[in-house]
Amino acid sequence: MTDAQTSPPPAEVAIRISARGVRVFYGDKQALFDVDLDVPDRAVTALIGPSGCGKSTFLRCINRMNDTIPGARVEGSILLDGEDVNDRDLDPVLLRARVGMVFQKPNPFPKTIFENVAYGPRIHGLATSKSELDGVVEQALKRAGLWKEVSDRLDQPGTGLSGGQQQRLVIARAIAINPEVILMDEPCSALDPIATARIEELIDELRAQYCIVIVTHSMAQAARVSQRTAFFHMGKLVETGLTSQIFTRPGDSRTQDYITGRFG
């Protein structure tokens, strides 16, 4: 069991993801140590901590992205709606349809704006006709706050958009297949302040419908967008609780030192 200081979500809050005893190894090197964390639905949970502390490693456990790394091994359990994501009978492709991912650097496909969003719904059979697919694409772009900017150029390359627009396109691509969870790995680190503000507004809107987990190196961003925060240090979950509590009344001196800039 972990010795982390944990303030669990209230009993009336639905838990979407429940991690227990999660350990990750890259070859002989252990990257995560016995992480226990509950992630509530319809809220943003921020994972913070210094570089190399394990926060992105934990994020990648949720949709089994670590499966793609040679020599990586994950132990413990991560339940998504009560189902263990590491169950051998669970198809990782179907898992990643339920758990969307937005990376640090915008990565639109080398396709048109329309095809970037339509690709997932098409391969997962979520639209049975061209008009239905058109509606899915339009709805996803609207929810990503991008429709007004691109509705008259859907046949142009997604790579031709600005960095901030590309990241919103990637978010539209993620939500077009109706995921249950959206993972974001430092989604604003490559963006300018104006684009960052747009993405943060979008995250705040999306949390009404999704469970969102965000890794961020920016404590100011964590304070702005999240309702719960988990602080990682040297591969261990040190503390988790309400964001307001973690930032104003942390229970562990390491959290206090990190938040006040004594290390990081």
C-alpha positions in Angstrom: 0.0 0.0 0.0 1.1 3.6 -0.6 1.9 6.0 2.2 0.6 8.9 0.2 -1.5 11.5 1.9 -4.9 11.0 0.3 -8.0 13.0 0.5 -10.5 10.8 -1.4 -13.3 12.3 -3.5 -16.6 12.6 -1.6 -18.7 9.5 -1.6 -21.4 11.1 -3.8 -18.8 11.7 -6.6 -18.7 8.9 -9.2 -15.2 7.4 -9.6 -14.3 6.6 -13.2 -10.8 5.3 -12.7 -9.5 3.5 -9.7 -5.7 2.6 -9.5 -4.3 0.4 -6.8 -0.7 -0.7 -6.3 0.4 0.5 -9.7 4.1 -0.2 -10.4 5.8 0.4 -13.7 9.2 -1.0 -14.8 11.3 0.0 -17.8 13.6 -3.0 -18.0 15.3 -3.2 -14.6 14.4 0.4 -13.7 11.3 1.0 -11.6 9.5 4.2 -12.7 6.4 4.1 -10.5 6.0 2.7 -6.9 2.6 1.5 -5.6 0.4 4.3 -6.8 -3.2 4.3 -5.4 -5.4 7.0 -7.0 -9.1 7.5 -7.6 -10.1 9.7 -10.5 -13.6 11.2 -10.4 -15.9 11.5 -13.4 -16.9 14.9 -14.9 -13.9 16.7 -13.4 -10.3 17.5 -14.3 -7.6 15.8 -12.3 -4.2 17.4 -12.7 -1.0 15.3 -12.2 1.9 17.6 -11.2 5.5 17.1 -10.1 9.1 17.7 -11.3 10.3 16.2 -14.6 10.9 12.5 -14.5 8.6 12.0 -11.4 6.3 9.5 -13.0 3.2 11.6 -13.9 3.3 10.9 -17.6 4.2 7.3 -17.0 1.0 6.9 -14.9 -1.1 8.7 -17.5 0.1 6.3 -20.1 -0.9 3.3 -17.9 -4.6 4.4 -18.2 -4.8 3.6 -21.9 -1.9 1.1 -22.1 0.4 3.3 -24.1 3.2 1.8 -22.1 2.5 -1.4 -24.1 4.2 0.2 -27.0 7.5 0.6 -25.1 9.9 -2.3 -25.3 10.7 -3.7 -21.9 7.9 -1.9 -20.1 6.0 -3.8 -17.5 3.0 -2.7 -15.5 1.8 -4.3 -12.2 -1.2 -3.6 -10.0 -4.7 -2.8 -11.2 -6.3 0.2 -13.0 -10.1 -0.2 -13.1 -12.1 1.9 -15.7 -15.7 1.6 -14.7 -14.8 -1.5 -12.7 -13.0 -3.2 -15.6 -9.2 -3.8 -15.3 -7.6 -2.1 -18.3 -4.7 -4.6 -18.1 -7.0 -7.6 -18.6 -5.5 -9.7 -21.4 -9.0 -10.1 -22.9 -9.4 -6.4 -23.3 -8.4 -5.1 -26.8 -6.1 -2.1 -26.4 -7.5 -0.6 -29.6 -11.0 -0.6 -28.1 -9.6 0.7 -24.8 -8.0 3.7 -26.6 -11.4 4.4 -28.2 -12.8 4.7 -24.7 -9.8 6.7 -23.4 -8.8 9.5 -25.8 -5.3 11.0 -25.7 -4.0 14.5 -26.5 -0.2 14.8 -26.6 2.2 17.6 -25.9 2.8 18.5 -29.5 -0.2 18.8 -31.8 -0.2 15.7 -34.1 -2.9 16.0 -36.7 -2.9 13.3 -39.4 -1.6 14.4 -42.8 -5.2 14.6 -44.0 -7.9 17.2 -44.5 -9.5 18.8 -41.4 -12.6 16.8 -42.1 -10.8 13.5 -42.5 -8.8 14.1 -39.2 -12.1 14.1 -37.3 -14.0 11.6 -39.5 -11.2 8.9 -39.3 -12.1 7.5 -35.9 -15.9 7.4 -36.2 -15.5 5.8 -39.6 -13.2 3.0 -38.5 -15.3 2.4 -35.3 -18.5 2.3 -37.3 -20.1 5.2 -35.5 -21.7 6.7 -38.6 -23.7 4.7 -41.1 -24.1 7.4 -43.8 -22.2 10.4 -45.2 -24.8 12.8 -43.7 -24.4 11.1 -40.3 -20.6 11.3 -40.6 -20.9 15.0 -41.5 -23.0 15.6 -38.4 -20.5 13.8 -36.1 -17.6 15.9 -37.5 -19.5 19.1 -37.2 -20.5 18.3 -33.6 -17.0 17.4 -32.6 -15.5 20.5 -34.1 -18.2 22.6 -32.4 -17.4 21.0 -29.0 -13.7 21.7 -29.6 -14.5 25.3 -30.3 -13.1 25.1 -33.8 -16.1 24.9 -36.1 -16.5 28.7 -36.8 -12.8 28.9 -37.8 -12.7 25.9 -40.2 -16.3 25.3 -41.4 -15.5 26.8 -44.8 -12.2 24.9 -45.4 -12.8 21.4 -44.2 -11.1 20.0 -47.3 -7.8 21.8 -46.5 -4.9 20.0 -44.6 -5.2 19.9 -40.8 -1.4 20.5 -40.7 -2.0 24.0 -42.2 -3.7 25.3 -39.1 -2.0 27.3 -36.3 -0.5 25.4 -33.4 -3.5 26.2 -31.1 -6.0 25.3 -33.8 -4.2 22.0 -34.5 -4.4 21.1 -30.8 -8.1 21.8 -30.8 -8.4 19.7 -34.0 -6.7 16.9 -32.1 -9.2 17.3 -29.2 -12.1 17.2 -31.8 -10.6 14.0 -33.2 -10.4 12.5 -29.7 -14.0 13.4 -28.7 -15.5 12.4 -32.1 -15.5 8.7 -31.0 -17.4 9.4 -27.8 -14.7 8.5 -25.3 -15.4 8.2 -21.6 -12.0 9.6 -20.5 -9.7 12.2 -22.1 -6.0 12.1 -21.2 -3.9 15.2 -21.9 -0.1 15.1 -21.6 1.1 18.7 -21.3 -1.3 19.8 -24.0 -0.3 23.5 -23.9 3.4 23.3 -23.5 4.0 24.0 -27.3 1.4 26.8 -27.5 1.5 30.6 -27.0 -0.4 32.2 -24.1 -3.5 33.1 -26.2 -3.8 29.5 -27.6 -3.2 28.1 -24.1 -6.1 30.2 -22.7 -8.4 28.9 -25.5 -7.4 25.3 -24.7 -7.9 25.9 -20.9 -11.4 27.3 -21.6 -12.2 24.2 -23.7 -11.0 21.9 -21.0 -13.3 23.6 -18.5 -16.2 23.2 -20.9 -15.5 19.5 -21.6 -15.3 18.5 -18.0 -19.1 18.7 -17.8 -19.2 15.6 -20.0 -15.9 13.8 -19.5 -13.4 12.5 -17.0 -10.2 14.4 -17.8 -6.7 13.7 -16.5 -4.1 16.3 -17.4 -0.3 16.2 -16.9 1.0 19.7 -16.6 4.4 21.3 -15.7 2.5 24.5 -15.0 1.2 24.8 -11.4 -0.7 27.9 -12.4 -2.5 25.9 -15.1 -3.2 23.0 -12.7 -4.7 25.6 -10.3 -6.9 27.1 -13.1 -8.3 24.1 -14.8 -8.4 21.2 -12.3 -10.7 20.3 -9.4 -8.4 17.7 -8.0 -4.6 17.5 -8.0 -2.1 14.6 -7.5 1.5 15.4 -6.7 4.1 12.9 -7.8 7.8 12.8 -6.7 10.5 10.3 -7.6 8.0 7.8 -8.9 5.7 7.9 -5.9 2.3 9.6 -5.4 3.0 11.9 -2.5 -0.4 13.6 -2.0 -3.8 13.9 -3.7 -6.8 15.9 -2.9 -8.9 18.9 -3.9 -6.8 21.4 -5.9 -7.6 24.2 -3.5 -6.4 22.1 -0.6 -3.2 20.9 -2.3 -2.2 24.5 -3.3 -3.1 26.2 0.0 -2.9 23.5 2.7 -0.7 20.7 1.5 -0.3 17.9 4.0 3.3 16.9 3.0 6.4 19.1 3.2 7.5 17.9 -0.3 4.3 19.2 -1.8 4.8 22.5 0.0 8.4 22.7 -1.2 7.5 22.0 -4.8 4.6 24.4 -4.9 6.6 27.2 -3.4 9.5 26.6 -5.8 12.1 25.2 -3.5 12.7 22.4 -6.0 11.3 21.3 -9.3 
